[in-house]
Amino acid sequence: MFERLFADRMNNLASESAFQVLAAANKLEAQGKKVIHFEIGEPDFPTAQNIVDAGKKALDQGYTTYCQSQGLVSLREAIVEYTEQYKGIKSTIEEVVVAPGGKPIIFYTICVLVNPGDEVICPNPGFPTYESVIRYVGGVPVPINLEEKNDFRIDVGELIAKITPKTKLLIINSPANPTGSLLTEEDLKEIAGAIKDKDIFVLSDEIYSRIVYQGSAKSIAALPGMKDKTIILDGFSKTFCMTGWRLGYGIMHESIAEKMTKLLINSNSCTAHFVQIAGIEALKGPQDSVDAMVKEFRHRRDVIVDGLNAINGITCKKPDGAFYAFPNITGTGLKSSELADYLLQEAGVAVLDGAAFGNAGTGHIRISYATSLDLIYAGLERIEKALKKIS
C-alpha cells in the first residue's frame, strides 16, 4: 500500500539471513519441532560475572544519563591501552569512537567516506552488511572472491586488478565471517603495498581478533604508513559475550572520528552510559573467561570439522579463527540453498546458505559452532542421517 511512498534508497538495503533463518527455526519450534541452532553467530557463554557486576553497579550509581557522544573518556582510555596490548598499535582517545555495537562503525565509515558512484572492494563471501550499506549510500560494491583453494584469503593479484580511480575503500575481515579464515602477516603487507600510495582507505573488521586458534590476528593498521588510512572496527559482542549489551568501537584518524561522531550524535546521541562502564571492566579486568572460551571453541572446531569431513558429500577446511565452519557441500548434489532448507525442514538443523554471503559462497553452508558439544554431536548425526535419505 505504501511502497510508492518509501525512499528509493530503501530498495538497496538488504536484511541479514541469519536472523531470517532464526525466525523460521523459531516458528518450527513453536510448532513443537526440536531445532539445533547452527545459524546464529552468538557465543553461548554468559557475560563474565565481573562485567555483569560492573554494569549493575553502574545502574545502582545512576549511570543512566546521557554522556559524551564519542564515548566516555575513561572507556576510550581503556580502549587505547587494550589496543596497544593486543594489536601493537599506539592511538589516542581522540581517535576512538564508541558506538552501540560494531555494525554502526560499518555504517558510519561508509557514510563518511563513500559518495554515490565510489567503488568499495569487499570480501565475497563476506558479512552481508558490507554490500548492503555500500548500496544504500549509492556506492558500488566490488566483490573480491575468497576462494577455497586459497584458504579463503585475499588474492592480492586480484585485488590489484580490482582497483580503479573510483576505488575509495577496501574492506577486510580477519578472522572472517563466514569462513573463519585468517589473513597472514605477509598477506597484510602485500595488501598494504597495493594501496598505501593510493587514496584508498581500509575498513579492517577485527571483531573476531581475540578468537584465534594459533598465534594471533594481525592488524593492517600496525604496518608502516597504514594507521592513518585504516578504520579499525572492534567490539565486545564476540570476545566478551556481550551481544545484547550493544557496545563496539572504531579507531581511526582524528578527522574521520570527528565526522563519525557527528553521525553518531544525529543517530544515537550516545552509547548507553552504564554499558560503557561495564565495557571498561571487560577490557581492564581478568581475561581468563576469554582464554577459556577460545580454548573451548578450538575443541568444538576440531569436533565439527572432523565430523563434517566424515559425512559423504561434504568437505570442510579447518578455520583459523572466529567460530564458523564453511563446508563445501557440492558433493551432496544439492544447491547450497536447497540443502540449507532441507536440513531445517527435514533434520531440524538450522544452517545458512553460503550464497547469503555473496555469490562466491555458493556451494557452501555456514555452520556456527558457538553452541555446546552435545548439540554439535547431535547436529552432525542429524545431518548425516538426512543426507543418507537422498543419497
Steps between C-alpha positions, in 0.01 A plus 500: 500500500774745593779365275487798263552735794822347630838654422667328204814433705308248711496268198877471533497393864497125557420296809728245668430134429609378844207678661262385227599136551481547877142624461413199282660265753312665785175453309571128467580481870168667580338214309676249723804413283837481675754709306878505542623853440813524287384820329558782746846643571470548873724348770302273730708606800358749750651843548769467769365574847747782569369683191138442600575624851662814360191568290267446798710724720496771234120483488479520880731802492277682253699464178179516299547847353633639176878503477769602252386411149845384391515272805603533862854626533570221748380235253694651212811502719443132573458431128829678425681285758331180380580576135867552575513174697314277254559667164831677552349831391547832678195725478340787687155547650422754226536217247246275674124505441273287719174378347203279593648190337743427219253542211466877550875533431444329164207729426672818615825424316324448170283809553804715580720383212287376209328726249250375241698325228805433719620141494556289811691173475350249743544129574278243330390293685483763769281655766182608314479839671802622304336484158162601636623831642724572201196477272289699745726807470522465121845343497602213275604176672789329321517144632837331530456124500644306792565158353516172689821401318665808655362422849244779446773767520529806275691448176703820480537466124122506467481793742739703285292418192184624675643842591385788278509881531154471660615269782446677832499224760619144552328283762691214658381263772746280686415259654215491255128442506386260348819304424707528819802579281790707630715739296868438560748775578641457150148537353455827687839631385410426139157661537660808657753516218219496245315801644721708730597744223140537383208700642336184631394443859470163671218393728658218699229296671681342795198399707631140530865594557525334843341176375805350328618143545871530428711812532316830486307712253701786353359842418584674175499827697821387676693505171710805403293771334166327554366628832361829364343318203327236713176496695517214750167348600494305824259440784380300794230270358716204397808525721317577823165330424316832514283478188193650667690777675563670163848642540762547230762748393710627214856632492584740220667827406372783716344683204292193414407457866361855506274427202395165642409658833268741318321203346477334840355816657235520229407131519558375855602802713732271697561142603331391823694642795487194729592269210819698444588463869464123460720523191782650704488199731504265200818656364685558825376204705610134493521341155468141625147458365613605150789255503275219624241575233757494219638169631150351495430638152822337375377164630156551344661598170699179488192290580275663243757511220594135550132408518412688181790345309373155600164563329474392135469796265646756741854631535606769743817699551607569856438867589778698668274727703146620581247221565374406155553201275441552128472152349487427128180305435513464120556126541147461634353582159288778651531874464605666824162674526322168453714326759453776758123481460500119498704477820268740681177336389610135496768481770416795723848645453521873427797600281557782255529483123853612410359707213341728762854635544553564130501302177844357579345322797280286274564131559574551868300534818597691813486319831550685826655277765429753774289239672557204730691185405189293568305702243790486254511119519120483471499740205766304314302180551184664369679637194651162417166320536320759289755476220483120496131530412586675173820316406 
